[in-house]
Amino acid sequence: MSSNKAIPGVSTKNSVIQSLLLPVGAIFFISVLVVGYLWTSSEFRKLDEENQRYELEYLENQKVVLRAEVQRVKSLLLREKANAESQLKSSLKERIDDAYLIASSIYERSKNRYSDDVIQHMIIAALQDMRLKDDGYYFITTLDGEMKLYPPDDSVIGRSARDAFNANGGDVVFRMGELAKQQKEGFISYPWARAGYVGEEHRKFSYIKRFKPYDWVIGTGAYLDNFEEEIKHQIFRKVSEISYGTREEGYFFINSYDGDLFVTNGQYFAGKKNIWDVEDARGQKVVQANAALAKENPEGGFSTYFWKKNTDEVAEKISYVLGMDEWGIFIGSGAYLDTVRNELKRRESLLAEQVKVRIYSAASVLGIALLVVLAAMWLIGHRLARNIRLIQCSFEHSATSRQHIDIEDVYFDEFRSLAASANDMIDGLNQQAEELRHRVLHDQLTSLPNRLQGASHLNQMIERSINTQAVVALLFIDLDNFKEINDTLGHSAGDELLQKVSLRLQRVVREEDIVARLGGDEFTVITGLLNERADAAVIADKLLSAFQKPFSIESTELHVTASIGISMFPDDGLDAEILLRNADSAMYEAKRDGRNGFRFYTPDMTVEVRQRVMMMDELREAIEKQQFLLHFQPQVCLTTGEVIGAEALVRWMHPEKGLIPPNDFIPYAESSGQIAQIGEWVLMEACTKMSEWRAQGYNLRKVAVNISNQQLRRKSLVMLVKQALADTKCQPETLELEITESTLMQNPEDMVEELVQLKALGVSLAIDDFGTGYSSLSYLKQLPINKLKIDRSFVRDLDVDENDRAITRAIIALGKSLNLTVIAEGVEYASQVSFLASEQCEQIQGYLYSKPLPEEAFLAYLKEHKSRREEMAEWI
Ligand SMILES: Nc1nc2c(ncn2[C@@H]2O[C@@H]3COP(=O)(O)O[C@H]4[C@@H](O)[C@H](n5cnc6c(=O)[nH]c(N)nc65)O[C@@H]4COP(=O)(O)O[C@H]3[C@H]2O)c(=O)[nH]1
């Protein structure tokens, strides 16, 4: 069995594999698409949210950075500004130390060589020309405030400072003297007039030191403004060099509130360029706006504008500007927002790239997973389908083959146990099929092949004999009088007989001959190939010989005979059905021939059989529809001329054929067993009529009813008669049962008991057709009979046949000697009456008096009879 074999009648469109693969594949694929779509859209949604967050964060970060950076620079500037004073101080101290050293050195070198005046002059001269880089100078006063050196104004030399300067100036010099006296050196701060600034005093710092040898105060001073300005420029230059950010892209700009540009984009302009009116790409006065923002917001503020980048691109920019009122400037720093946008785009494309990669990877993984799943499904589906096919094939062939499913060939435990169950079931089915086959082909009672198998075997033999010279015989065997045996001894005895018959039949035929049972008491023998017709006769003889010995049934020795009909292939039919039908016809003929013999089929038998079959069908219908009626034939007392009784004779009122006489259907009814039902009806009807007539006042003594051979053999006859009498209220002594002599003499020993019982009911018994059945006189003596009825064949020829006269005479004598009433039937002529009267026959029945009459006519006859009595007396 190929695993790939398509299952007949099963569309592959519905195969397990396709059923599994397509939906699973489709579900998997759709799931992947849906999940992929959901996942991707969720990733991009996340990215979108992240970008928005990132943009905000970036902006915030940028703002924080910008603010921090600008504040850092402002702190730096403030710190530098704060440092300016101390730097100034230390610078002043350094200068004084230098001057003191010079003065001391001159003094030390000159004190022993020159006079103090000379030395003082030398010192003053040395310090007078020392102009410092910021236009600073040294000055010398005495502790009392007399001016010794004052380079800006020689006119004050030798004069007291209080005289030479204004009050503030005098006071300052005085405070210097005091400081020198007390601390020898130190700083002093004070407002001082400045060249170029008329009417303005600027804050000035001085450092003084006491020059001990002459109690001078040597000092130098400087304006803080100047120093700061210098510091400012230094620090601005530094700021211009500062950059920040990961790519060093951050720079600072410093503008005065008036638009003087100091620093921008890494360049230092020293306030020499004014950009007050500069506009951005959209015409906004950016510097003015920033200046205003810085001035108005001590904490600083953010401004946005569109600014040209180094690359000449215009981009939105955000700047933080913070004012520094101390220097009248604002410091700022900005960042281009397109950076963040670019960054977002970069991140988006990066994420898209990542998502793409992830999708590709996921798709690859899922694709592989799908392939693996599909492969697994295909494998499972393939194995499932194979399992199912295996089991199905096994079921399909279970009727013709005993082959089991090979469990090793089946995948999966569940299917293995299913296959095992299927095997058990197949075993069971096989067993049942075997039993059924046996039952279908065999007869249950005898185990012989039945009609079906017999016919099949016959057809096989026919096949074999075709194209040969051989012939085949079909012998149809029917047991004689089997129904009677069955009725008499019961069914179990009948069955036992059939079994024994079947054994005997089998024993006498050869192995190649088949004995089959058709049903009932019918058997067939289908012979092997025969050379000629005569061989069949030999076989028939052997079969009949099987019945020679009696059968022992229920401790009774039973003599059974059989009738055999033979049909031959090819002469009598070309198929089993025709051969069987023809053998049946031949068998029937054998029965008609007197039974216990065989007959070969001849074509004319067929018509007879057809008639018989038709008759049986019609009789069945007649019984059902009660198409029977009774005619009554008077029986007359010869001595008195009275009608003393009547014989009830059945007629069949056929709907199409009209009235049918009993001789035309009683034999068929007897052979088919239907006589039992007809006889029962006749008995009931006759009793009913007799009872009615008597009730109506007719003085009729007896009604005679014919009892058939089969009825008599039934053990139920006594019951039936009893029942009929009871049901119809018919007096038993008015009923006479006529039994033919041949029936009685078939088995007289068995009859005695039955007749005694019947007699005991009160009915009388007559032997019909007497003289034809070779009665044994000894039996006749034992039988409880009342009447002998001389058969009409003897009566018919009384006038011409001496033998008939002798027989009739003898029967009458016999009756008298046995004390039996004698009646002659078939009396048609007065001469016959005359003879019978002379022989003292008591009763007469015949056409001379009356034919059998329908009830009405019969009753009319009874009324009329008296008036014809004398006429009849003449015949005697
Ligand atoms: N030629 C001639 N015939 C005469 C004469 N007188 C009477 N017969 C006929 O002789 C037959 C007498 O009946 P059977 O011997 O019992 O012979 C009967 C009997 O054996 C059988 N039969 C009739 N009715 C029944 C019945 O109810 N049960 C059974 N088992 N057999 C019946 O049918 C046979 C024939 O009956 P039927 O046709 O009615 O024929 C009757 C009757 O019509 C005559 O003078 N001349």
The ligand as a MOL file (V3000), in Angstrom:
LIG
                    3D

  0  0  0     0  0            999 V3000
M  V30 BEGIN CTAB
M  V30 COUNTS 46 52 0 0 0
M  V30 BEGIN ATOM
M  V30 1 N -70.1740 -38.8870 -12.5210 0
M  V30 2 C -70.8750 -38.8360 -11.4210 0
M  V30 3 N -70.3690 -38.1950 -10.3570 0
M  V30 4 C -71.1560 -38.1920 -9.2470 0
M  V30 5 C -72.3650 -38.7560 -9.1580 0
M  V30 6 N -72.8330 -38.5480 -7.9040 0
M  V30 7 C -71.8790 -37.8710 -7.2550 0
M  V30 8 N -70.8390 -37.6070 -8.0550 0
M  V30 9 C -69.6050 -36.8990 -7.7550 0
M  V30 10 O -68.7480 -37.6930 -7.0520 0
M  V30 11 C -67.9920 -36.9720 -6.1260 0
M  V30 12 C -68.2060 -37.4980 -4.7790 0
M  V30 13 O -67.2730 -37.0770 -3.9350 0
M  V30 14 P -65.9480 -37.8450 -3.5540 0
M  V30 15 O -65.9180 -39.2160 -4.0080 0
M  V30 16 O -65.7330 -37.6470 -2.0960 0
M  V30 17 O -64.9180 -37.0740 -4.3610 0
M  V30 18 C -64.7010 -35.7530 -4.0920 0
M  V30 19 C -63.7620 -35.5420 -3.0060 0
M  V30 20 O -62.7130 -36.5120 -3.0780 0
M  V30 21 C -63.2230 -34.2230 -3.3430 0
M  V30 22 N -63.8910 -33.2650 -2.5090 0
M  V30 23 C -65.0270 -32.5790 -2.7610 0
M  V30 24 N -65.2620 -31.7410 -1.7100 0
M  V30 25 C -64.2860 -31.9720 -0.8100 0
M  V30 26 C -63.9800 -31.4590 0.4470 0
M  V30 27 O -64.7180 -30.6510 0.9770 0
M  V30 28 N -62.8480 -31.9000 1.0820 0
M  V30 29 C -62.0090 -32.7940 0.4930 0
M  V30 30 N -60.9440 -33.1960 1.1570 0
M  V30 31 N -62.2660 -33.3040 -0.6860 0
M  V30 32 C -63.3970 -32.9030 -1.3250 0
M  V30 33 O -63.5080 -33.9290 -4.6800 0
M  V30 34 C -64.0680 -35.0770 -5.2570 0
M  V30 35 C -64.9820 -34.6950 -6.3490 0
M  V30 36 O -66.0230 -33.9920 -5.8880 0
M  V30 37 P -67.1470 -33.5770 -6.8510 0
M  V30 38 O -66.6270 -33.0060 -8.0970 0
M  V30 39 O -68.1050 -32.7280 -6.0960 0
M  V30 40 O -67.7640 -34.8690 -7.2210 0
M  V30 41 C -68.5320 -35.5580 -6.2670 0
M  V30 42 C -69.8900 -35.7500 -6.8660 0
M  V30 43 O -70.3930 -34.6700 -7.6100 0
M  V30 44 C -72.8790 -39.3930 -10.2740 0
M  V30 45 O -74.0200 -39.9510 -10.3120 0
M  V30 46 N -72.1260 -39.4150 -11.3770 0
M  V30 END ATOM
M  V30 BEGIN BOND
M  V30 1 1 1 2
M  V30 2 2 2 3
M  V30 3 1 2 46
M  V30 4 1 3 4
M  V30 5 2 4 5
M  V30 6 1 4 8
M  V30 7 1 5 6
M  V30 8 1 5 44
M  V30 9 2 6 7
M  V30 10 1 7 8
M  V30 11 1 8 9
M  V30 12 1 9 10
M  V30 13 1 9 42
M  V30 14 1 10 11
M  V30 15 1 11 12
M  V30 16 1 11 41
M  V30 17 1 12 13
M  V30 18 1 13 14
M  V30 19 2 14 15
M  V30 20 1 14 16
M  V30 21 1 14 17
M  V30 22 1 17 18
M  V30 23 1 18 19
M  V30 24 1 18 34
M  V30 25 1 19 20
M  V30 26 1 19 21
M  V30 27 1 21 22
M  V30 28 1 21 33
M  V30 29 1 22 23
M  V30 30 1 22 32
M  V30 31 2 23 24
M  V30 32 1 24 25
M  V30 33 1 25 26
M  V30 34 2 25 32
M  V30 35 2 26 27
M  V30 36 1 26 28
M  V30 37 1 28 29
M  V30 38 1 29 30
M  V30 39 2 29 31
M  V30 40 1 31 32
M  V30 41 1 33 34
M  V30 42 1 34 35
M  V30 43 1 35 36
M  V30 44 1 36 37
M  V30 45 2 37 38
M  V30 46 1 37 39
M  V30 47 1 37 40
M  V30 48 1 40 41
M  V30 49 1 41 42
M  V30 50 1 42 43
M  V30 51 2 44 45
M  V30 52 1 44 46
M  V30 END BOND
M  V30 END CTAB
M  END
